[in-house]
Amino acid sequence: ENCAVCEAYLDLVNSHVIPSLKRLLCYNTPTTFHIQFPPSLRLQPGRPSKLHGKVHNDREYGHHDGELNFWIQLTNHSETGVCL
């Protein structure tokens, strides 16, 4: 499905995330990166909450050690007081 959010996500990954990872890892040769698509969006309260389960790491859910999560702030925390 082609949507504006998916297009923006692919643009962000291809123009910023992958080039940054290649520089960080010193990859100068063609390299394949795998991304989650379509992207997932997880919203959570701006404060710790026990209503939403315990704090965890992705390894507990079978994720590979080489996976990276990128958090993108959608609002200005100083203006909204929440992390969206």
mmCIF file of the N, C-alpha and C atoms, coordinates in Angstrom:
data_MODEL
# 
_entry.id   MODEL 
# 
loop_
_atom_site.group_PDB 
_atom_site.id 
_atom_site.type_symbol 
_atom_site.label_atom_id 
_atom_site.label_alt_id 
_atom_site.label_comp_id 
_atom_site.label_asym_id 
_atom_site.label_entity_id 
_atom_site.label_seq_id 
_atom_site.pdbx_PDB_ins_code 
_atom_site.Cartn_x 
_atom_site.Cartn_y 
_atom_site.Cartn_z 
_atom_site.occupancy 
_atom_site.B_iso_or_equiv 
_atom_site.pdbx_formal_charge 
_atom_site.auth_seq_id 
_atom_site.auth_comp_id 
_atom_site.auth_asym_id 
_atom_site.auth_atom_id 
_atom_site.pdbx_PDB_model_num 
ATOM 1   N N  . GLU A 1 1  ? 0.849  -1.179  0.000  1.00 0.00 ? 1  GLU A N  1 
ATOM 2   C CA . GLU A 1 1  ? 0.000  0.000   0.000  1.00 0.00 ? 1  GLU A CA 1 
ATOM 3   C C  . GLU A 1 1  ? 0.888  1.233   0.000  1.00 0.00 ? 1  GLU A C  1 
ATOM 4   N N  . ASN A 1 2  ? 0.519  2.222   -0.776 1.00 0.00 ? 2  ASN A N  1 
ATOM 5   C CA . ASN A 1 2  ? 1.298  3.437   -0.891 1.00 0.00 ? 2  ASN A CA 1 
ATOM 6   C C  . ASN A 1 2  ? 0.605  4.547   -0.107 1.00 0.00 ? 2  ASN A C  1 
ATOM 7   N N  . CYS A 1 3  ? 1.254  5.041   0.914  1.00 0.00 ? 3  CYS A N  1 
ATOM 8   C CA . CYS A 1 3  ? 0.657  6.103   1.716  1.00 0.00 ? 3  CYS A CA 1 
ATOM 9   C C  . CYS A 1 3  ? 1.734  7.115   2.074  1.00 0.00 ? 3  CYS A C  1 
ATOM 10  N N  . ALA A 1 4  ? 1.323  8.286   2.480  1.00 0.00 ? 4  ALA A N  1 
ATOM 11  C CA . ALA A 1 4  ? 2.270  9.364   2.786  1.00 0.00 ? 4  ALA A CA 1 
ATOM 12  C C  . ALA A 1 4  ? 3.202  8.991   3.937  1.00 0.00 ? 4  ALA A C  1 
ATOM 13  N N  . VAL A 1 5  ? 2.689  8.308   4.952  1.00 0.00 ? 5  VAL A N  1 
ATOM 14  C CA . VAL A 1 5  ? 3.530  7.918   6.087  1.00 0.00 ? 5  VAL A CA 1 
ATOM 15  C C  . VAL A 1 5  ? 4.588  6.915   5.637  1.00 0.00 ? 5  VAL A C  1 
ATOM 16  N N  . CYS A 1 6  ? 4.185  5.950   4.820  1.00 0.00 ? 6  CYS A N  1 
ATOM 17  C CA . CYS A 1 6  ? 5.141  4.954   4.331  1.00 0.00 ? 6  CYS A CA 1 
ATOM 18  C C  . CYS A 1 6  ? 6.202  5.601   3.449  1.00 0.00 ? 6  CYS A C  1 
ATOM 19  N N  . GLU A 1 7  ? 5.796  6.532   2.609  1.00 0.00 ? 7  GLU A N  1 
ATOM 20  C CA . GLU A 1 7  ? 6.750  7.236   1.758  1.00 0.00 ? 7  GLU A CA 1 
ATOM 21  C C  . GLU A 1 7  ? 7.736  8.046   2.593  1.00 0.00 ? 7  GLU A C  1 
ATOM 22  N N  . ALA A 1 8  ? 7.238  8.738   3.620  1.00 0.00 ? 8  ALA A N  1 
ATOM 23  C CA . ALA A 1 8  ? 8.114  9.523   4.501  1.00 0.00 ? 8  ALA A CA 1 
ATOM 24  C C  . ALA A 1 8  ? 9.078  8.608   5.256  1.00 0.00 ? 8  ALA A C  1 
ATOM 25  N N  . TYR A 1 9  ? 8.580  7.459   5.691  1.00 0.00 ? 9  TYR A N  1 
ATOM 26  C CA . TYR A 1 9  ? 9.405  6.475   6.388  1.00 0.00 ? 9  TYR A CA 1 
ATOM 27  C C  . TYR A 1 9  ? 10.541 5.983   5.493  1.00 0.00 ? 9  TYR A C  1 
ATOM 28  N N  . LEU A 1 10 ? 10.207 5.580   4.269  1.00 0.00 ? 10 LEU A N  1 
ATOM 29  C CA . LEU A 1 10 ? 11.234 5.101   3.339  1.00 0.00 ? 10 LEU A CA 1 
ATOM 30  C C  . LEU A 1 10 ? 12.246 6.192   3.013  1.00 0.00 ? 10 LEU A C  1 
ATOM 31  N N  . ASP A 1 11 ? 11.769 7.422   2.869  1.00 0.00 ? 11 ASP A N  1 
ATOM 32  C CA . ASP A 1 11 ? 12.681 8.539   2.607  1.00 0.00 ? 11 ASP A CA 1 
ATOM 33  C C  . ASP A 1 11 ? 13.635 8.736   3.782  1.00 0.00 ? 11 ASP A C  1 
ATOM 34  N N  . LEU A 1 12 ? 13.110 8.691   5.007  1.00 0.00 ? 12 LEU A N  1 
ATOM 35  C CA . LEU A 1 12 ? 13.950 8.841   6.200  1.00 0.00 ? 12 LEU A CA 1 
ATOM 36  C C  . LEU A 1 12 ? 14.996 7.729   6.274  1.00 0.00 ? 12 LEU A C  1 
ATOM 37  N N  . VAL A 1 13 ? 14.571 6.498   6.064  1.00 0.00 ? 13 VAL A N  1 
ATOM 38  C CA . VAL A 1 13 ? 15.492 5.362   6.135  1.00 0.00 ? 13 VAL A CA 1 
ATOM 39  C C  . VAL A 1 13 ? 16.577 5.470   5.065  1.00 0.00 ? 13 VAL A C  1 
ATOM 40  N N  . ASN A 1 14 ? 16.175 5.736   3.832  1.00 0.00 ? 14 ASN A N  1 
ATOM 41  C CA . ASN A 1 14 ? 17.130 5.759   2.724  1.00 0.00 ? 14 ASN A CA 1 
ATOM 42  C C  . ASN A 1 14 ? 18.028 6.989   2.697  1.00 0.00 ? 14 ASN A C  1 
ATOM 43  N N  . SER A 1 15 ? 17.525 8.123   3.152  1.00 0.00 ? 15 SER A N  1 
ATOM 44  C CA . SER A 1 15 ? 18.331 9.337   3.065  1.00 0.00 ? 15 SER A CA 1 
ATOM 45  C C  . SER A 1 15 ? 19.121 9.647   4.335  1.00 0.00 ? 15 SER A C  1 
ATOM 46  N N  . HIS A 1 16 ? 18.710 9.084   5.474  1.00 0.00 ? 16 HIS A N  1 
ATOM 47  C CA . HIS A 1 16 ? 19.396 9.421   6.727  1.00 0.00 ? 16 HIS A CA 1 
ATOM 48  C C  . HIS A 1 16 ? 19.881 8.205   7.519  1.00 0.00 ? 16 HIS A C  1 
ATOM 49  N N  . VAL A 1 17 ? 18.988 7.255   7.780  1.00 0.00 ? 17 VAL A N  1 
ATOM 50  C CA . VAL A 1 17 ? 19.324 6.138   8.663  1.00 0.00 ? 17 VAL A CA 1 
ATOM 51  C C  . VAL A 1 17 ? 20.413 5.248   8.059  1.00 0.00 ? 17 VAL A C  1 
ATOM 52  N N  . ILE A 1 18 ? 20.191 4.747   6.856  1.00 0.00 ? 18 ILE A N  1 
ATOM 53  C CA . ILE A 1 18 ? 21.176 3.838   6.254  1.00 0.00 ? 18 ILE A CA 1 
ATOM 54  C C  . ILE A 1 18 ? 22.523 4.524   6.017  1.00 0.00 ? 18 ILE A C  1 
ATOM 55  N N  . PRO A 1 19 ? 22.553 5.736   5.451  1.00 0.00 ? 19 PRO A N  1 
ATOM 56  C CA . PRO A 1 19 ? 23.861 6.394   5.308  1.00 0.00 ? 19 PRO A CA 1 
ATOM 57  C C  . PRO A 1 19 ? 24.574 6.605   6.650  1.00 0.00 ? 19 PRO A C  1 
ATOM 58  N N  . SER A 1 20 ? 23.825 6.927   7.693  1.00 0.00 ? 20 SER A N  1 
ATOM 59  C CA . SER A 1 20 ? 24.441 7.110   9.014  1.00 0.00 ? 20 SER A CA 1 
ATOM 60  C C  . SER A 1 20 ? 25.010 5.802   9.545  1.00 0.00 ? 20 SER A C  1 
ATOM 61  N N  . LEU A 1 21 ? 24.262 4.704   9.374  1.00 0.00 ? 21 LEU A N  1 
ATOM 62  C CA . LEU A 1 21 ? 24.756 3.403   9.814  1.00 0.00 ? 21 LEU A CA 1 
ATOM 63  C C  . LEU A 1 21 ? 26.006 3.002   9.044  1.00 0.00 ? 21 LEU A C  1 
ATOM 64  N N  . LYS A 1 22 ? 26.009 3.243   7.746  1.00 0.00 ? 22 LYS A N  1 
ATOM 65  C CA . LYS A 1 22 ? 27.188 2.907   6.947  1.00 0.00 ? 22 LYS A CA 1 
ATOM 66  C C  . LYS A 1 22 ? 28.410 3.690   7.412  1.00 0.00 ? 22 LYS A C  1 
ATOM 67  N N  . ARG A 1 23 ? 28.230 4.977   7.710  1.00 0.00 ? 23 ARG A N  1 
ATOM 68  C CA . ARG A 1 23 ? 29.357 5.781   8.220  1.00 0.00 ? 23 ARG A CA 1 
ATOM 69  C C  . ARG A 1 23 ? 29.815 5.269   9.584  1.00 0.00 ? 23 ARG A C  1 
ATOM 70  N N  . LEU A 1 24 ? 28.873 4.980   10.459 1.00 0.00 ? 24 LEU A N  1 
ATOM 71  C CA . LEU A 1 24 ? 29.189 4.489   11.800 1.00 0.00 ? 24 LEU A CA 1 
ATOM 72  C C  . LEU A 1 24 ? 29.932 3.165   11.742 1.00 0.00 ? 24 LEU A C  1 
ATOM 73  N N  . LEU A 1 25 ? 29.505 2.285   10.848 1.00 0.00 ? 25 LEU A N  1 
ATOM 74  C CA . LEU A 1 25 ? 30.097 0.948   10.739 1.00 0.00 ? 25 LEU A CA 1 
ATOM 75  C C  . LEU A 1 25 ? 31.268 0.897   9.756  1.00 0.00 ? 25 LEU A C  1 
ATOM 76  N N  . CYS A 1 26 ? 31.584 2.029   9.128  1.00 0.00 ? 26 CYS A N  1 
ATOM 77  C CA . CYS A 1 26 ? 32.677 2.123   8.153  1.00 0.00 ? 26 CYS A CA 1 
ATOM 78  C C  . CYS A 1 26 ? 32.464 1.173   6.974  1.00 0.00 ? 26 CYS A C  1 
ATOM 79  N N  . TYR A 1 27 ? 31.231 1.083   6.487  1.00 0.00 ? 27 TYR A N  1 
ATOM 80  C CA . TYR A 1 27 ? 30.920 0.265   5.317  1.00 0.00 ? 27 TYR A CA 1 
ATOM 81  C C  . TYR A 1 27 ? 31.084 1.122   4.074  1.00 0.00 ? 27 TYR A C  1 
ATOM 82  N N  . ASN A 1 28 ? 32.066 0.798   3.249  1.00 0.00 ? 28 ASN A N  1 
ATOM 83  C CA . ASN A 1 28 ? 32.274 1.520   2.005  1.00 0.00 ? 28 ASN A CA 1 
ATOM 84  C C  . ASN A 1 28 ? 31.872 0.687   0.797  1.00 0.00 ? 28 ASN A C  1 
ATOM 85  N N  . THR A 1 29 ? 31.419 -0.520  1.038  1.00 0.00 ? 29 THR A N  1 
ATOM 86  C CA . THR A 1 29 ? 31.016 -1.410  -0.054 1.00 0.00 ? 29 THR A CA 1 
ATOM 87  C C  . THR A 1 29 ? 29.497 -1.544  -0.035 1.00 0.00 ? 29 THR A C  1 
ATOM 88  N N  . PRO A 1 30 ? 28.910 -1.958  -1.149 1.00 0.00 ? 30 PRO A N  1 
ATOM 89  C CA . PRO A 1 30 ? 27.454 -2.158  -1.151 1.00 0.00 ? 30 PRO A CA 1 
ATOM 90  C C  . PRO A 1 30 ? 27.037 -3.125  -0.038 1.00 0.00 ? 30 PRO A C  1 
ATOM 91  N N  . THR A 1 31 ? 26.058 -2.729  0.729  1.00 0.00 ? 31 THR A N  1 
ATOM 92  C CA . THR A 1 31 ? 25.605 -3.497  1.886  1.00 0.00 ? 31 THR A CA 1 
ATOM 93  C C  . THR A 1 31 ? 24.086 -3.545  1.884  1.00 0.00 ? 31 THR A C  1 
ATOM 94  N N  . THR A 1 32 ? 23.525 -4.660  2.255  1.00 0.00 ? 32 THR A N  1 
ATOM 95  C CA . THR A 1 32 ? 22.076 -4.790  2.340  1.00 0.00 ? 32 THR A CA 1 
ATOM 96  C C  . THR A 1 32 ? 21.636 -4.604  3.785  1.00 0.00 ? 32 THR A C  1 
ATOM 97  N N  . PHE A 1 33 ? 20.684 -3.738  3.977  1.00 0.00 ? 33 PHE A N  1 
ATOM 98  C CA . PHE A 1 33 ? 20.062 -3.553  5.280  1.00 0.00 ? 33 PHE A CA 1 
ATOM 99  C C  . PHE A 1 33 ? 18.610 -3.986  5.151  1.00 0.00 ? 33 PHE A C  1 
ATOM 100 N N  . HIS A 1 34 ? 18.074 -4.567  6.193  1.00 0.00 ? 34 HIS A N  1 
ATOM 101 C CA . HIS A 1 34 ? 16.679 -4.998  6.196  1.00 0.00 ? 34 HIS A CA 1 
ATOM 102 C C  . HIS A 1 34 ? 15.912 -4.101  7.156  1.00 0.00 ? 34 HIS A C  1 
ATOM 103 N N  . ILE A 1 35 ? 14.749 -3.664  6.740  1.00 0.00 ? 35 ILE A N  1 
ATOM 104 C CA . ILE A 1 35 ? 13.922 -2.794  7.580  1.00 0.00 ? 35 ILE A CA 1 
ATOM 105 C C  . ILE A 1 35 ? 12.542 -3.421  7.744  1.00 0.00 ? 35 ILE A C  1 
ATOM 106 N N  . GLN A 1 36 ? 11.853 -2.992  8.764  1.00 0.00 ? 36 GLN A N  1 
ATOM 107 C CA . GLN A 1 36 ? 10.467 -3.414  8.958  1.00 0.00 ? 36 GLN A CA 1 
ATOM 108 C C  . GLN A 1 36 ? 9.596  -2.548  8.064  1.00 0.00 ? 36 GLN A C  1 
ATOM 109 N N  . PHE A 1 37 ? 8.749  -3.207  7.282  1.00 0.00 ? 37 PHE A N  1 
ATOM 110 C CA . PHE A 1 37 ? 7.842  -2.458  6.426  1.00 0.00 ? 37 PHE A CA 1 
ATOM 111 C C  . PHE A 1 37 ? 6.546  -3.232  6.285  1.00 0.00 ? 37 PHE A C  1 
ATOM 112 N N  . PRO A 1 38 ? 5.423  -2.610  6.469  1.00 0.00 ? 38 PRO A N  1 
ATOM 113 C CA . PRO A 1 38 ? 5.293  -1.201  6.811  1.00 0.00 ? 38 PRO A CA 1 
ATOM 114 C C  . PRO A 1 38 ? 5.778  -0.941  8.234  1.00 0.00 ? 38 PRO A C  1 
ATOM 115 N N  . PRO A 1 39 ? 6.101  0.314   8.526  1.00 0.00 ? 39 PRO A N  1 
ATOM 116 C CA . PRO A 1 39 ? 6.609  0.627   9.863  1.00 0.00 ? 39 PRO A CA 1 
ATOM 117 C C  . PRO A 1 39 ? 5.524  0.440   10.921 1.00 0.00 ? 39 PRO A C  1 
ATOM 118 N N  . SER A 1 40 ? 5.964  0.215   12.152 1.00 0.00 ? 40 SER A N  1 
ATOM 119 C CA . SER A 1 40 ? 4.995  0.130   13.249 1.00 0.00 ? 40 SER A CA 1 
ATOM 120 C C  . SER A 1 40 ? 5.056  1.425   14.037 1.00 0.00 ? 40 SER A C  1 
ATOM 121 N N  . LEU A 1 41 ? 3.966  1.744   14.634 1.00 0.00 ? 41 LEU A N  1 
ATOM 122 C CA . LEU A 1 41 ? 3.879  2.952   15.447 1.00 0.00 ? 41 LEU A CA 1 
ATOM 123 C C  . LEU A 1 41 ? 3.405  2.524   16.822 1.00 0.00 ? 41 LEU A C  1 
ATOM 124 N N  . ARG A 1 42 ? 4.201  2.827   17.822 1.00 0.00 ? 42 ARG A N  1 
ATOM 125 C CA . ARG A 1 42 ? 3.818  2.489   19.196 1.00 0.00 ? 42 ARG A CA 1 
ATOM 126 C C  . ARG A 1 42 ? 3.710  3.787   19.970 1.00 0.00 ? 42 ARG A C  1 
ATOM 127 N N  . LEU A 1 43 ? 2.568  4.007   20.552 1.00 0.00 ? 43 LEU A N  1 
ATOM 128 C CA . LEU A 1 43 ? 2.347  5.183   21.385 1.00 0.00 ? 43 LEU A CA 1 
ATOM 129 C C  . LEU A 1 43 ? 2.321  4.737   22.833 1.00 0.00 ? 43 LEU A C  1 
ATOM 130 N N  . GLN A 1 44 ? 2.916  5.532   23.675 1.00 0.00 ? 44 GLN A N  1 
ATOM 131 C CA . GLN A 1 44 ? 2.916  5.211   25.093 1.00 0.00 ? 44 GLN A CA 1 
ATOM 132 C C  . GLN A 1 44 ? 2.820  6.499   25.878 1.00 0.00 ? 44 GLN A C  1 
ATOM 133 N N  . PRO A 1 45 ? 2.364  6.402   27.120 1.00 0.00 ? 45 PRO A N  1 
ATOM 134 C CA . PRO A 1 45 ? 2.238  7.617   27.926 1.00 0.00 ? 45 PRO A CA 1 
ATOM 135 C C  . PRO A 1 45 ? 3.605  8.248   28.160 1.00 0.00 ? 45 PRO A C  1 
ATOM 136 N N  . GLY A 1 46 ? 3.606  9.535   28.401 1.00 0.00 ? 46 GLY A N  1 
ATOM 137 C CA . GLY A 1 46 ? 4.851  10.258  28.628 1.00 0.00 ? 46 GLY A CA 1 
ATOM 138 C C  . GLY A 1 46 ? 5.456  10.013  29.994 1.00 0.00 ? 46 GLY A C  1 
ATOM 139 N N  . ARG A 1 47 ? 4.857  9.166   30.770 1.00 0.00 ? 47 ARG A N  1 
ATOM 140 C CA . ARG A 1 47 ? 5.374  8.832   32.102 1.00 0.00 ? 47 ARG A CA 1 
ATOM 141 C C  . ARG A 1 47 ? 5.329  7.319   32.268 1.00 0.00 ? 47 ARG A C  1 
ATOM 142 N N  . PRO A 1 48 ? 6.152  6.778   33.145 1.00 0.00 ? 48 PRO A N  1 
ATOM 143 C CA . PRO A 1 48 ? 6.104  5.333   33.378 1.00 0.00 ? 48 PRO A CA 1 
ATOM 144 C C  . PRO A 1 48 ? 4.718  4.906   33.861 1.00 0.00 ? 48 PRO A C  1 
ATOM 145 N N  . SER A 1 49 ? 4.248  3.794   33.369 1.00 0.00 ? 49 SER A N  1 
ATOM 146 C CA . SER A 1 49 ? 2.936  3.307   33.752 1.00 0.00 ? 49 SER A CA 1 
ATOM 147 C C  . SER A 1 49 ? 2.982  1.795   33.916 1.00 0.00 ? 49 SER A C  1 
ATOM 148 N N  . LYS A 1 50 ? 2.471  1.295   35.021 1.00 0.00 ? 50 LYS A N  1 
ATOM 149 C CA . LYS A 1 50 ? 2.417  -0.147  35.249 1.00 0.00 ? 50 LYS A CA 1 
ATOM 150 C C  . LYS A 1 50 ? 1.212  -0.765  34.552 1.00 0.00 ? 50 LYS A C  1 
ATOM 151 N N  . LEU A 1 51 ? 0.344  0.070   33.995 1.00 0.00 ? 51 LEU A N  1 
ATOM 152 C CA . LEU A 1 51 ? -0.831 -0.446  33.301 1.00 0.00 ? 51 LEU A CA 1 
ATOM 153 C C  . LEU A 1 51 ? -0.470 -1.101  31.973 1.00 0.00 ? 51 LEU A C  1 
ATOM 154 N N  . HIS A 1 52 ? 0.689  -0.791  31.435 1.00 0.00 ? 52 HIS A N  1 
ATOM 155 C CA . HIS A 1 52 ? 1.056  -1.252  30.105 1.00 0.00 ? 52 HIS A CA 1 
ATOM 156 C C  . HIS A 1 52 ? 2.110  -2.348  30.130 1.00 0.00 ? 52 HIS A C  1 
ATOM 157 N N  . GLY A 1 53 ? 2.288  -3.016  31.248 1.00 0.00 ? 53 GLY A N  1 
ATOM 158 C CA . GLY A 1 53 ? 3.240  -4.118  31.326 1.00 0.00 ? 53 GLY A CA 1 
ATOM 159 C C  . GLY A 1 53 ? 4.576  -3.678  31.912 1.00 0.00 ? 53 GLY A C  1 
ATOM 160 N N  . LYS A 1 54 ? 5.452  -4.670  32.062 1.00 0.00 ? 54 LYS A N  1 
ATOM 161 C CA . LYS A 1 54 ? 6.747  -4.400  32.668 1.00 0.00 ? 54 LYS A CA 1 
ATOM 162 C C  . LYS A 1 54 ? 7.730  -3.871  31.625 1.00 0.00 ? 54 LYS A C  1 
ATOM 163 N N  . VAL A 1 55 ? 8.747  -3.190  32.119 1.00 0.00 ? 55 VAL A N  1 
ATOM 164 C CA . VAL A 1 55 ? 9.828  -2.752  31.244 1.00 0.00 ? 55 VAL A CA 1 
ATOM 165 C C  . VAL A 1 55 ? 10.520 -4.004  30.706 1.00 0.00 ? 55 VAL A C  1 
ATOM 166 N N  . HIS A 1 56 ? 10.860 -4.007  29.435 1.00 0.00 ? 56 HIS A N  1 
ATOM 167 C CA . HIS A 1 56 ? 11.463 -5.192  28.830 1.00 0.00 ? 56 HIS A CA 1 
ATOM 168 C C  . HIS A 1 56 ? 12.541 -4.772  27.838 1.00 0.00 ? 56 HIS A C  1 
ATOM 169 N N  . ASN A 1 57 ? 13.269 -5.757  27.355 1.00 0.00 ? 57 ASN A N  1 
ATOM 170 C CA . ASN A 1 57 ? 14.147 -5.513  26.217 1.00 0.00 ? 57 ASN A CA 1 
ATOM 171 C C  . ASN A 1 57 ? 13.691 -6.434  25.100 1.00 0.00 ? 57 ASN A C  1 
ATOM 172 N N  . ASP A 1 58 ? 14.049 -6.076  23.868 1.00 0.00 ? 58 ASP A N  1 
ATOM 173 C CA . ASP A 1 58 ? 13.542 -6.825  22.716 1.00 0.00 ? 58 ASP A CA 1 
ATOM 174 C C  . ASP A 1 58 ? 14.034 -8.264  22.664 1.00 0.00 ? 58 ASP A C  1 
ATOM 175 N N  . ARG A 1 59 ? 15.168 -8.547  23.275 1.00 0.00 ? 59 ARG A N  1 
ATOM 176 C CA . ARG A 1 59 ? 15.689 -9.924  23.285 1.00 0.00 ? 59 ARG A CA 1 
ATOM 177 C C  . ARG A 1 59 ? 14.685 -10.863 23.940 1.00 0.00 ? 59 ARG A C  1 
ATOM 178 N N  . GLU A 1 60 ? 13.985 -10.378 24.956 1.00 0.00 ? 60 GLU A N  1 
ATOM 179 C CA . GLU A 1 60 ? 12.979 -11.200 25.640 1.00 0.00 ? 60 GLU A CA 1 
ATOM 180 C C  . GLU A 1 60 ? 11.851 -11.620 24.702 1.00 0.00 ? 60 GLU A C  1 
ATOM 181 N N  . TYR A 1 61 ? 11.706 -10.914 23.580 1.00 0.00 ? 61 TYR A N  1 
ATOM 182 C CA . TYR A 1 61 ? 10.645 -11.209 22.622 1.00 0.00 ? 61 TYR A CA 1 
ATOM 183 C C  . TYR A 1 61 ? 11.191 -11.795 21.331 1.00 0.00 ? 61 TYR A C  1 
ATOM 184 N N  . GLY A 1 62 ? 12.414 -12.336 21.384 1.00 0.00 ? 62 GLY A N  1 
ATOM 185 C CA . GLY A 1 62 ? 12.967 -13.045 20.245 1.00 0.00 ? 62 GLY A CA 1 
ATOM 186 C C  . GLY A 1 62 ? 13.619 -12.188 19.181 1.00 0.00 ? 62 GLY A C  1 
ATOM 187 N N  . HIS A 1 63 ? 13.866 -10.911 19.477 1.00 0.00 ? 63 HIS A N  1 
ATOM 188 C CA . HIS A 1 63 ? 14.518 -10.050 18.491 1.00 0.00 ? 63 HIS A CA 1 
ATOM 189 C C  . HIS A 1 63 ? 16.015 -10.316 18.456 1.00 0.00 ? 63 HIS A C  1 
ATOM 190 N N  . HIS A 1 64 ? 16.592 -10.157 17.299 1.00 0.00 ? 64 HIS A N  1 
ATOM 191 C CA . HIS A 1 64 ? 18.016 -10.369 17.066 1.00 0.00 ? 64 HIS A CA 1 
ATOM 192 C C  . HIS A 1 64 ? 18.829 -9.257  17.738 1.00 0.00 ? 64 HIS A C  1 
ATOM 193 N N  . ASP A 1 65 ? 20.010 -9.604  18.269 1.00 0.00 ? 65 ASP A N  1 
ATOM 194 C CA . ASP A 1 65 ? 20.868 -8.609  18.922 1.00 0.00 ? 65 ASP A CA 1 
ATOM 195 C C  . ASP A 1 65 ? 21.286 -7.483  17.984 1.00 0.00 ? 65 ASP A C  1 
ATOM 196 N N  . GLY A 1 66 ? 21.304 -7.738  16.678 1.00 0.00 ? 66 GLY A N  1 
ATOM 197 C CA . GLY A 1 66 ? 21.730 -6.729  15.726 1.00 0.00 ? 66 GLY A CA 1 
ATOM 198 C C  . GLY A 1 66 ? 20.653 -5.737  15.335 1.00 0.00 ? 66 GLY A C  1 
ATOM 199 N N  . GLU A 1 67 ? 19.447 -5.903  15.844 1.00 0.00 ? 67 GLU A N  1 
ATOM 200 C CA . GLU A 1 67 ? 18.367 -4.982  15.499 1.00 0.00 ? 67 GLU A CA 1 
ATOM 201 C C  . GLU A 1 67 ? 18.517 -3.670  16.265 1.00 0.00 ? 67 GLU A C  1 
ATOM 202 N N  . LEU A 1 68 ? 18.159 -2.597  15.599 1.00 0.00 ? 68 LEU A N  1 
ATOM 203 C CA . LEU A 1 68 ? 18.180 -1.277  16.213 1.00 0.00 ? 68 LEU A CA 1 
ATOM 204 C C  . LEU A 1 68 ? 16.785 -0.681  16.175 1.00 0.00 ? 68 LEU A C  1 
ATOM 205 N N  . ASN A 1 69 ? 16.416 0.006   17.232 1.00 0.00 ? 69 ASN A N  1 
ATOM 206 C CA . ASN A 1 69 ? 15.161 0.758   17.267 1.00 0.00 ? 69 ASN A CA 1 
ATOM 207 C C  . ASN A 1 69 ? 15.502 2.232   17.171 1.00 0.00 ? 69 ASN A C  1 
ATOM 208 N N  . PHE A 1 70 ? 14.744 2.939   16.375 1.00 0.00 ? 70 PHE A N  1 
ATOM 209 C CA . PHE A 1 70 ? 14.902 4.379   16.281 1.00 0.00 ? 70 PHE A CA 1 
ATOM 210 C C  . PHE A 1 70 ? 13.640 5.026   16.809 1.00 0.00 ? 70 PHE A C  1 
ATOM 211 N N  . TRP A 1 71 ? 13.824 5.903   17.777 1.00 0.00 ? 71 TRP A N  1 
ATOM 212 C CA . TRP A 1 71 ? 12.698 6.621   18.362 1.00 0.00 ? 71 TRP A CA 1 
ATOM 213 C C  . TRP A 1 71 ? 12.670 8.001   17.734 1.00 0.00 ? 71 TRP A C  1 
ATOM 214 N N  . ILE A 1 72 ? 11.521 8.383   17.225 1.00 0.00 ? 72 ILE A N  1 
ATOM 215 C CA . ILE A 1 72 ? 11.365 9.689   16.598 1.00 0.00 ? 72 ILE A CA 1 
ATOM 216 C C  . ILE A 1 72 ? 10.303 10.454  17.362 1.00 0.00 ? 72 ILE A C  1 
ATOM 217 N N  . GLN A 1 73 ? 10.701 11.580  17.912 1.00 0.00 ? 73 GLN A N  1 
ATOM 218 C CA . GLN A 1 73 ? 9.781  12.427  18.665 1.00 0.00 ? 73 GLN A CA 1 
ATOM 219 C C  . GLN A 1 73 ? 8.854  13.141  17.695 1.00 0.00 ? 73 GLN A C  1 
ATOM 220 N N  . LEU A 1 74 ? 7.555  12.962  17.833 1.00 0.00 ? 74 LEU A N  1 
ATOM 221 C CA . LEU A 1 74 ? 6.582  13.587  16.940 1.00 0.00 ? 74 LEU A CA 1 
ATOM 222 C C  . LEU A 1 74 ? 6.045  14.898  17.462 1.00 0.00 ? 74 LEU A C  1 
ATOM 223 N N  . THR A 1 75 ? 6.288  15.183  18.735 1.00 0.00 ? 75 THR A N  1 
ATOM 224 C CA . THR A 1 75 ? 5.839  16.446  19.323 1.00 0.00 ? 75 THR A CA 1 
ATOM 225 C C  . THR A 1 75 ? 6.988  17.077  20.086 1.00 0.00 ? 75 THR A C  1 
ATOM 226 N N  . ASN A 1 76 ? 6.850  18.334  20.399 1.00 0.00 ? 76 ASN A N  1 
ATOM 227 C CA . ASN A 1 76 ? 7.843  19.033  21.206 1.00 0.00 ? 76 ASN A CA 1 
ATOM 228 C C  . ASN A 1 76 ? 7.504  18.775  22.674 1.00 0.00 ? 76 ASN A C  1 
ATOM 229 N N  . HIS A 1 77 ? 8.346  17.993  23.342 1.00 0.00 ? 77 HIS A N  1 
ATOM 230 C CA . HIS A 1 77 ? 8.068  17.599  24.727 1.00 0.00 ? 77 HIS A CA 1 
ATOM 231 C C  . HIS A 1 77 ? 7.899  18.803  25.644 1.00 0.00 ? 77 HIS A C  1 
ATOM 232 N N  . SER A 1 78 ? 8.668  19.857  25.431 1.00 0.00 ? 78 SER A N  1 
ATOM 233 C CA . SER A 1 78 ? 8.569  21.025  26.301 1.00 0.00 ? 78 SER A CA 1 
ATOM 234 C C  . SER A 1 78 ? 7.222  21.734  26.132 1.00 0.00 ? 78 SER A C  1 
ATOM 235 N N  . GLU A 1 79 ? 6.563  21.537  24.988 1.00 0.00 ? 79 GLU A N  1 
ATOM 236 C CA . GLU A 1 79 ? 5.265  22.152  24.774 1.00 0.00 ? 79 GLU A CA 1 
ATOM 237 C C  . GLU A 1 79 ? 4.099  21.252  25.173 1.00 0.00 ? 79 GLU A C  1 
ATOM 238 N N  . THR A 1 80 ? 4.256  19.932  24.959 1.00 0.00 ? 80 THR A N  1 
ATOM 239 C CA . THR A 1 80 ? 3.138  19.018  25.196 1.00 0.00 ? 80 THR A CA 1 
ATOM 240 C C  . THR A 1 80 ? 3.254  18.235  26.502 1.00 0.00 ? 80 THR A C  1 
ATOM 241 N N  . GLY A 1 81 ? 4.472  18.029  26.989 1.00 0.00 ? 81 GLY A N  1 
ATOM 242 C CA . GLY A 1 81 ? 4.672  17.244  28.188 1.00 0.00 ? 81 GLY A CA 1 
ATOM 243 C C  . GLY A 1 81 ? 4.535  15.754  27.967 1.00 0.00 ? 81 GLY A C  1 
ATOM 244 N N  . VAL A 1 82 ? 4.383  15.317  26.710 1.00 0.00 ? 82 VAL A N  1 
ATOM 245 C CA . VAL A 1 82 ? 4.259  13.899  26.391 1.00 0.00 ? 82 VAL A CA 1 
ATOM 246 C C  . VAL A 1 82 ? 5.230  13.531  25.293 1.00 0.00 ? 82 VAL A C  1 
ATOM 247 N N  . CYS A 1 83 ? 5.474  12.240  25.165 1.00 0.00 ? 83 CYS A N  1 
ATOM 248 C CA . CYS A 1 83 ? 6.342  11.731  24.107 1.00 0.00 ? 83 CYS A CA 1 
ATOM 249 C C  . CYS A 1 83 ? 5.485  11.088  23.028 1.00 0.00 ? 83 CYS A C  1 
ATOM 250 N N  . LEU A 1 84 ? 5.269  11.779  21.955 1.00 0.00 ? 84 LEU A N  1 
ATOM 251 C CA . LEU A 1 84 ? 4.534  11.252  20.803 1.00 0.00 ? 84 LEU A CA 1 
ATOM 252 C C  . LEU A 1 84 ? 5.424  11.333  19.595 1.00 0.00 ? 84 LEU A C  1 
# 
